[in-house]
Amino acid sequence: MQKLKNKIALVTGGSRGMGAAIVKQLAQDGATVVFTYVNGKEKAQSLVNELTGEGLNVSAVKADNAVEGEITSALTQTVEKFGKLDILVNNAGIYAGKPMEEHTLQDYNLTMDVNVKAIFEAAIFAAQKLEKAGRFITIGSNMADRVVAAQGTLYSMSKSALSGLTRGLARDLGPKGITVNLVQPGPVNTDMNPADGSHADHLRSLMAIPQYGDPQQIAEVVTYLASPSASYTTGSIITIDGGFNC
C-alpha cells in the first residue's frame, strides 16, 4: 500500500546512510522525493539511478546546510517543479569531535549553521509553504540527552537545541494541521559510525539491547511520522537507541 501516494517530500542530506534509507522508504511508500547533497555528486546520482531504475520518483539537488539560503533554494525549486511540498525531513548534520581546548569559534559557527540554523531556515519556509496537514521531521541524536564521553560538547549542544525547536514549532504550525516531530537515533550502522568501528564495542556495552541499529529502522519511523496515521502525533521526541539512554 502506497500510504504516501501523491505526496512531495524533500530530505536534506539524503545521499548516504540514514538519509538514503529515508529517501528510499519514502519513495517506496509512494512519495515523490527530492534529496539534497553537498559533495557526493556521484553517490547522489548513483542513488537516483538505483531508485528510478526501480520505478520510484526520486531526484537530487545540491544544497549545503552551511550556506545561508541554499536550503531555501532547494525547497523553492521543489515547490516550483512539483507545485507543492508535503513532507520535509531535516536529516543533514555534522559532527566535530575534538578536545574542548582545541575547538574554535569557527567550529561552533559551522556546527550550529548546519545542525540548527539551516533547520530554522527550513522552518520559516515550512511556515509559509508547507501544505496543510504537512509533515516537518528532524533527525537529531540521543546525545542531546546523554553524553557518555568527552569531545561531544559542541555536537550534543547543537542537537539539544532541536528539542526546543520541535516543541515550539509544533505550536506554531499546529493550527495548520502540520505536525512537527524529532527522531533521535543512537548508534546506527553507517559509514560515519560503523558497527565494526573502534568505539563500537564500548557503545554496545552501554545499550540495553547491545547492538547497533540499522538505517532502515530509522527510515520506517520517519515514514510513519510522514504518514496520515501520525496526524495526531506532534511535538514528540522519539529516541531510537537500543536503550542507550534508559
RAVEN-V825793 format. One record per residue. N is the residue number from 1. RES is the residue in three letters. D_LAST is the distance of its C-alpha to the last C-alpha in Angstrom with 1 decimal. Layout:
# RAVEN-V825793
N;RES;D_LAST + N;RES;D_LAST
This chain:
# RAVEN-V825793
1;MET;34.6 + 2;GLN;34.5 + 3;LYS;32.4 + 4;LEU;32.8 + 5;LYS;36.5 + 6;ASN;38.5 + 7;LYS;35.5 + 8;ILE;35.6 + 9;ALA;32.5 + 10;LEU;32.0 + 11;VAL;29.2 + 12;THR;29.1 + 13;GLY;28.6 + 14;GLY;29.1 + 15;SER;31.1 + 16;ARG;28.4 + 17;GLY;24.9 + 18;MET;22.6 + 19;GLY;25.5 + 20;ALA;28.0 + 21;ALA;25.8 + 22;ILE;25.4 + 23;VAL;29.2 + 24;LYS;30.1 + 25;GLN;28.0 + 26;LEU;29.4 + 27;ALA;32.8 + 28;GLN;32.6 + 29;ASP;31.6 + 30;GLY;34.9 + 31;ALA;34.3 + 32;THR;36.5 + 33;VAL;34.3 + 34;VAL;35.2 + 35;PHE;32.9 + 36;THR;33.4 + 37;TYR;33.6 + 38;VAL;34.7 + 39;ASN;36.3 + 40;GLY;35.8 + 41;LYS;38.7 + 42;GLU;39.5 + 43;LYS;35.9 + 44;ALA;35.8 + 45;GLN;39.2 + 46;SER;38.3 + 47;LEU;35.4 + 48;VAL;37.8 + 49;ASN;40.4 + 50;GLU;38.1 + 51;LEU;36.9 + 52;THR;40.3 + 53;GLY;41.7 + 54;GLU;39.6 + 55;GLY;41.1 + 56;LEU;38.1 + 57;ASN;38.8 + 58;VAL;37.1 + 59;SER;38.4 + 60;ALA;37.4 + 61;VAL;38.3 + 62;LYS;37.9 + 63;ALA;36.1 + 64;ASP;34.3 + 65;ASN;31.6 + 66;ALA;32.9 + 67;VAL;36.3 + 68;GLU;36.7 + 69;GLY;38.2 + 70;GLU;37.5 + 71;ILE;34.6 + 72;THR;36.9 + 73;SER;39.6 + 74;ALA;37.6 + 75;LEU;36.6 + 76;THR;40.3 + 77;GLN;41.6 + 78;THR;39.4 + 79;VAL;40.7 + 80;GLU;44.2 + 81;LYS;44.1 + 82;PHE;42.4 + 83;GLY;43.3 + 84;LYS;39.8 + 85;LEU;36.1 + 86;ASP;33.6 + 87;ILE;30.3 + 88;LEU;29.0 + 89;VAL;26.0 + 90;ASN;25.2 + 91;ASN;23.9 + 92;ALA;25.8 + 93;GLY;24.2 + 94;ILE;24.8 + 95;TYR;23.1 + 96;ALA;25.2 + 97;GLY;23.6 + 98;LYS;26.0 + 99;PRO;26.5 + 100;MET;26.6 + 101;GLU;30.3 + 102;GLU;31.2 + 103;HIS;29.9 + 104;THR;32.6 + 105;LEU;32.9 + 106;GLN;33.7 + 107;ASP;30.3 + 108;TYR;28.9 + 109;ASN;31.3 + 110;LEU;30.7 + 111;THR;26.9 + 112;MET;27.0 + 113;ASP;29.9 + 114;VAL;28.1 + 115;ASN;24.5 + 116;VAL;25.5 + 117;LYS;29.2 + 118;ALA;29.9 + 119;ILE;27.4 + 120;PHE;29.0 + 121;GLU;32.3 + 122;ALA;31.2 + 123;ALA;30.2 + 124;ILE;33.7 + 125;PHE;35.2 + 126;ALA;33.0 + 127;ALA;34.1 + 128;GLN;37.7 + 129;LYS;37.7 + 130;LEU;34.8 + 131;GLU;36.1 + 132;LYS;35.6 + 133;ALA;32.6 + 134;GLY;31.3 + 135;ARG;27.8 + 136;PHE;26.3 + 137;ILE;23.1 + 138;THR;21.4 + 139;ILE;19.3 + 140;GLY;17.1 + 141;SER;14.3 + 142;ASN;10.6 + 143;MET;12.4 + 144;ALA;13.4 + 145;ASP;10.3 + 146;ARG;9.6 + 147;VAL;12.6 + 148;VAL;12.6 + 149;ALA;16.4 + 150;ALA;19.7 + 151;GLN;21.5 + 152;GLY;18.9 + 153;THR;20.2 + 154;LEU;22.4 + 155;TYR;20.2 + 156;SER;17.1 + 157;MET;19.6 + 158;SER;21.2 + 159;LYS;18.1 + 160;SER;17.0 + 161;ALA;20.5 + 162;LEU;19.9 + 163;SER;17.8 + 164;GLY;20.9 + 165;LEU;23.2 + 166;THR;21.5 + 167;ARG;21.6 + 168;GLY;25.1 + 169;LEU;26.5 + 170;ALA;25.4 + 171;ARG;27.7 + 172;ASP;30.4 + 173;LEU;30.6 + 174;GLY;29.7 + 175;PRO;33.4 + 176;LYS;34.3 + 177;GLY;31.9 + 178;ILE;29.9 + 179;THR;26.1 + 180;VAL;23.8 + 181;ASN;20.3 + 182;LEU;17.7 + 183;VAL;15.8 + 184;GLN;13.3 + 185;PRO;13.3 + 186;GLY;11.6 + 187;PRO;14.1 + 188;VAL;16.8 + 189;ASN;20.1 + 190;THR;22.7 + 191;ASP;25.6 + 192;MET;23.7 + 193;ASN;20.8 + 194;PRO;22.2 + 195;ALA;20.5 + 196;ASP;23.3 + 197;GLY;23.1 + 198;SER;23.4 + 199;HIS;19.8 + 200;ALA;18.3 + 201;ASP;18.1 + 202;HIS;16.2 + 203;LEU;13.6 + 204;ARG;13.4 + 205;SER;13.0 + 206;LEU;9.6 + 207;MET;8.3 + 208;ALA;7.6 + 209;ILE;10.7 + 210;PRO;12.7 + 211;GLN;14.8 + 212;TYR;15.5 + 213;GLY;15.7 + 214;ASP;19.2 + 215;PRO;20.8 + 216;GLN;22.0 + 217;GLN;18.7 + 218;ILE;18.2 + 219;ALA;21.9 + 220;GLU;21.7 + 221;VAL;19.2 + 222;VAL;21.4 + 223;THR;24.5 + 224;TYR;23.2 + 225;LEU;22.6 + 226;ALA;26.1 + 227;SER;27.7 + 228;PRO;29.5 + 229;SER;26.9 + 230;ALA;24.5 + 231;SER;27.2 + 232;TYR;25.4 + 233;THR;22.1 + 234;THR;22.3 + 235;GLY;20.5 + 236;SER;17.2 + 237;ILE;14.3 + 238;ILE;12.8 + 239;THR;10.0 + 240;ILE;10.8 + 241;ASP;9.1 + 242;GLY;8.8 + 243;GLY;5.1 + 244;PHE;5.8 + 245;ASN;3.8 + 246;CYS;0.0
